[in-house]
């Protein structure tokens, strides 16, 4: 006979797993109710050390826009570790829910503003195409049914979303224009940049944009940013470009008007990747196609897991 549970019993069983990560003497907390969010937390330092080096170069009294924030890994790092004011954009509903809960978990309501919308080249109602159905998946596309390399790809599901140009939001009453912008949306970065013309011209000091320089649309992004006076660190760009696998030729390309900022970012990136045993263990796991095991076995135990109702 099937056991019938009371509603109270079922509610009691629904608990959240909270993973706490200590970094530079400060604590970041994340909901990790499934494997992929936990993987993102465990690889915070090692998966994208160039992103961490860039965030570490941003002054604490300035504003960051995190476009494609997902569950808020880098938004929370910027707010807690660096003290930066952050505006996080995440149009995918389940990721946005996880993002807002992580913000609440860390008491960051006054430090991180989360918007469930996308940025693009116009204000409109669009379709978000989803290619994965697991929590904190980042493989989505707004407006175009394409993969991260802009190739046509059949989606698993769809969601209606609203998009704005960055310029529209930057000029909105009560909204903070960014000095720094991170764009990681797996493909349509070029559309977002085209909606940021005035913001890039007037206020922005640096950007980190995920690009594939084999795509003409993404090379045009570089040309636009260079036209606005932004510079890049060529060696860092080449060294951080992904060399194989699905993400081959993708790179988190860093742009700044300040040469000294680029030099500091590169210095800190190379220092970390040379000295960090965690980074080398992660790279080895990737090369041996066992990255899923990294955060389960190879990664040092630095994470405190708790449960709460």
C-alpha positions in Angstrom: 0.0 0.0 0.0 1.3 3.5 -0.9 2.2 5.6 2.1 0.3 8.9 2.3 2.3 11.7 3.8 0.8 14.8 5.4 1.4 18.2 3.8 3.4 19.2 6.8 5.7 16.1 6.4 6.3 16.9 2.7 7.1 20.5 3.5 9.5 19.4 6.2 11.4 17.3 3.7 11.9 20.2 1.3 15.1 21.7 2.6 17.7 23.8 0.8 21.3 22.9 0.7 23.4 26.0 1.4 27.1 25.9 0.5 29.4 28.5 2.2 32.7 29.5 0.6 35.3 31.5 2.6 37.3 33.8 0.4 39.7 36.5 1.7 38.2 36.2 5.1 34.7 36.8 3.9 31.8 34.3 3.5 29.7 33.8 0.3 26.6 31.6 0.6 24.9 29.9 -2.3 21.9 27.6 -2.7 23.2 24.3 -4.2 20.2 22.0 -4.4 21.5 20.3 -7.5 24.9 19.3 -8.9 25.5 22.2 -11.3 25.1 25.1 -8.9 27.5 23.3 -6.6 30.0 22.9 -9.5 29.8 26.6 -10.1 30.6 27.4 -6.5 33.5 24.9 -6.2 35.1 26.3 -9.4 34.6 29.9 -8.6 38.3 30.7 -8.5 39.6 28.3 -11.1 37.1 28.2 -13.9 37.6 31.8 -14.9 40.6 33.3 -13.1 40.7 36.2 -15.6 37.2 37.2 -14.5 38.3 37.2 -10.9 41.4 39.2 -11.7 39.2 41.8 -13.5 36.7 42.0 -10.7 39.6 42.5 -8.2 40.8 45.5 -10.3 37.4 47.4 -10.0 37.3 50.1 -7.2 34.7 49.4 -4.6 32.9 52.7 -5.1 31.9 52.0 -8.7 29.0 50.2 -10.4 29.1 46.9 -12.2 26.5 45.5 -14.6 26.5 41.7 -14.7 24.7 40.8 -17.9 23.8 37.1 -18.0 24.3 36.8 -14.2 22.9 33.3 -14.0 22.8 32.3 -10.3 24.9 35.2 -9.2 28.4 33.7 -8.7 30.3 36.7 -9.9 27.7 39.3 -8.8 28.0 38.0 -5.2 31.8 37.9 -5.4 31.9 41.5 -6.6 29.5 42.7 -3.9 30.8 40.7 -0.9 34.6 40.4 -1.7 35.1 43.7 -3.5 32.2 45.9 -2.1 31.1 46.8 -5.6 27.5 48.0 -6.3 26.1 45.5 -8.8 23.1 45.3 -11.1 22.5 41.8 -12.3 20.5 40.9 -15.4 19.1 37.4 -15.8 16.1 36.8 -18.1 15.8 33.0 -17.6 13.1 32.5 -14.9 14.6 29.6 -12.9 18.1 31.2 -12.9 16.6 34.5 -11.8 14.8 32.8 -8.9 18.1 31.2 -7.8 19.9 34.6 -8.2 17.4 36.5 -6.0 17.4 33.8 -3.4 21.2 34.0 -3.2 21.0 37.7 -2.9 18.6 37.3 0.0 20.7 34.6 1.6 23.7 37.0 1.7 21.6 40.0 2.9 22.7 41.9 -0.3 19.4 43.6 -1.1 21.1 47.0 -0.8 24.1 46.0 -2.7 22.9 43.9 -5.6 19.9 44.8 -7.8 18.5 41.9 -9.9 16.4 42.4 -13.0 14.5 39.6 -14.8 15.1 41.0 -18.2 17.6 40.7 -21.0 19.7 43.4 -22.7 19.7 43.6 -26.5 19.7 46.1 -29.4 16.1 47.3 -28.8 13.3 47.4 -26.3 11.0 44.5 -27.1 9.2 41.3 -26.2 11.3 38.4 -27.3 11.6 34.6 -27.0 14.3 33.1 -24.9 15.4 29.7 -26.3 16.5 27.2 -23.7 18.9 24.3 -24.6 19.3 22.7 -21.1 16.7 21.9 -18.4 19.0 21.8 -15.4 19.3 24.4 -12.6 21.8 27.3 -13.3 22.2 26.3 -16.9 23.8 29.1 -18.9 23.2 27.8 -22.4 20.2 30.0 -23.5 19.7 32.5 -26.3 17.4 35.6 -26.5 15.8 36.4 -29.8 17.6 33.9 -31.9 17.4 30.1 -31.9 21.1 29.6 -32.1 23.9 28.1 -30.1 26.9 29.9 -28.5 28.6 29.9 -31.9 25.5 31.5 -33.6 24.8 28.2 -35.4 21.1 27.2 -35.8 20.1 24.8 -33.0 16.7 23.4 -32.0 15.8 24.5 -28.4 14.3 22.3 -25.7 11.8 24.9 -24.5 11.0 28.6 -24.8 10.2 31.5 -22.5 8.9 34.9 -23.3 11.1 37.7 -22.0 11.4 41.5 -22.1 14.6 43.1 -23.4 15.9 46.7 -23.1 18.9 48.5 -24.6 21.5 49.2 -22.0 21.3 52.9 -23.0 17.6 53.0 -22.1 18.2 51.6 -18.7 21.3 53.7 -18.0 19.2 56.8 -18.6 16.3 55.6 -16.5 15.3 57.5 -13.3 16.9 56.0 -10.2 19.1 53.7 -12.2 22.9 53.7 -11.9 24.9 53.9 -15.1 27.8 51.4 -15.1 31.5 52.1 -15.0 32.2 48.4 -15.6 30.2 45.8 -17.6 30.4 42.0 -17.7 28.6 40.4 -20.7 28.4 36.6 -20.8 25.2 35.5 -22.7 26.6 32.7 -24.9 26.2 34.2 -28.4 24.4 37.6 -28.7 27.0 39.7 -27.1 27.1 41.8 -30.3 23.5 42.8 -30.0 23.9 43.9 -26.4 27.0 46.0 -27.3 25.0 47.7 -30.1 22.5 48.9 -27.5 25.2 50.4 -25.3 26.6 53.1 -27.6 26.0 56.1 -25.4 26.9 54.3 -22.2 30.2 53.1 -23.7 30.9 56.6 -24.9 30.1 58.5 -21.7 30.7 56.5 -18.5 32.1 53.0 -19.0 35.7 52.4 -17.9 36.1 48.6 -18.6 34.3 45.6 -19.9 34.7 41.8 -19.8 32.9 40.3 -22.8 32.7 36.6 -23.8 33.6 36.5 -27.5 34.4 34.1 -30.3 36.8 35.9 -32.5 36.2 33.5 -35.4 32.7 35.1 -35.7 32.4 38.3 -37.8 29.7 39.6 -35.4 32.1 39.2 -32.4 35.0 40.8 -34.3 32.8 43.8 -34.9 32.3 44.0 -31.1 36.1 44.4 -30.8 36.1 47.1 -33.5 33.3 49.0 -31.8 35.0 49.0 -28.4 38.3 50.0 -29.9 36.5 52.8 -31.6 35.3 54.0 -28.2 38.9 54.1 -26.9 39.0 50.7 -25.2 42.3 48.7 -25.2 43.0 45.0 -24.7 45.9 42.9 -23.5 46.8 40.8 -26.5 48.8 38.1 -24.6 46.2 37.7 -22.0 43.5 37.4 -24.6 45.4 34.6 -26.4 46.3 32.8 -23.2 42.8 32.7 -21.9 41.2 31.6 -25.3 39.7 28.1 -25.0 41.7 25.9 -27.3 39.5 22.8 -27.7 36.1 21.3 -27.1 32.6 22.7 -27.6 33.7 26.2 -26.3 36.8 26.3 -28.6 37.9 29.8 -29.5 35.7 31.5 -26.8 37.5 34.0 -24.7 36.6 36.3 -21.8 38.1 39.4 -23.5 38.9 42.3 -21.2 38.7 45.9 -22.4 39.8 49.0 -20.5 40.7 52.6 -21.3 43.5 52.3 -18.7 46.7 50.6 -19.6 47.7 50.2 -16.0 44.5 48.4 -15.2 45.1 45.9 -18.0 48.7 45.3 -16.8 47.5 44.7 -13.2 44.8 42.3 -14.3 47.3 40.3 -16.4 49.9 40.3 -13.6 47.4 39.0 -11.1 46.0 36.4 -13.6 49.5 35.0 -14.3 50.5 35.0 -10.7 47.4 33.0 -9.7 47.6 30.5 -12.5 51.2 29.9 -11.8 50.9 29.4 -8.0 47.5 27.9 -7.5 47.5 24.1 -7.0 43.7 24.2 -7.3 43.9 25.8 -10.7 46.4 23.2 -12.0 44.3 20.4 -10.6 41.2 21.8 -12.4 43.1 22.1 -15.7 44.3 18.5 -15.4 40.8 17.4 -14.7 39.6 19.2 -17.8 42.3 17.7 -20.0 41.4 14.2 -18.8 37.7 14.8 -19.3 36.8 14.4 -15.6 35.9 17.9 -14.6 32.7 16.5 -13.0 34.9 14.7 -10.5 36.9 17.8 -9.7 34.5 19.4 -7.3 33.6 16.0 -5.7 37.1 14.6 -5.1 40.0 16.7 -6.2 38.9 20.1 -4.8 40.1 20.8 -1.2 37.4 20.7 1.4 36.7 24.4 1.9 33.0 24.3 1.7 30.6 24.1 4.6 27.3 22.6 3.7 24.2 23.3 5.8 20.5 22.6 5.6 17.7 24.9 6.4 13.9 24.7 6.1 
